[in-house]
Amino acid sequence: MSDGDGLDYASSGVDIDLEAASVASLIGALSKSVRKSGTPGAPVDLPGGFGGLVEFGDNLLALATDGVGSKLQIANELGQLAGV
């Protein structure tokens, strides 16, 4: 969003600092319960920070947090804003 149209994340109710603090808190809480590799719920070490994987039996479960910007852009381009 640009400043020229009078819209920004903060005025729409998005608190980026609170989101960052919440993610940090979640990571801290989860790191206290780290499980050994080979057990359900064990984290899989990946670079980045946009998502994570945990062992789930013979499979991996993907976990992620994300904003709404890209979803709004796609919905707008498709003309499908009713469900957003």
Number of C-alpha atoms within 10 A of each C-alpha: 9 8 7 7 7 8 11 13 12 9 9 8 8 13 11 12 9 10 14 11 11 12 13 12 12 11 11 11 11 12 11 8 10 11 15 11 12 12 13 16 18 18 21 14 9 10 8 7 8 10 12 17 17 19 19 15 12 8 10 16 14 12 10 9 10 10 10 9 11 10 13 14 12 12 15 13 10 9 9 11 13 7 5 9
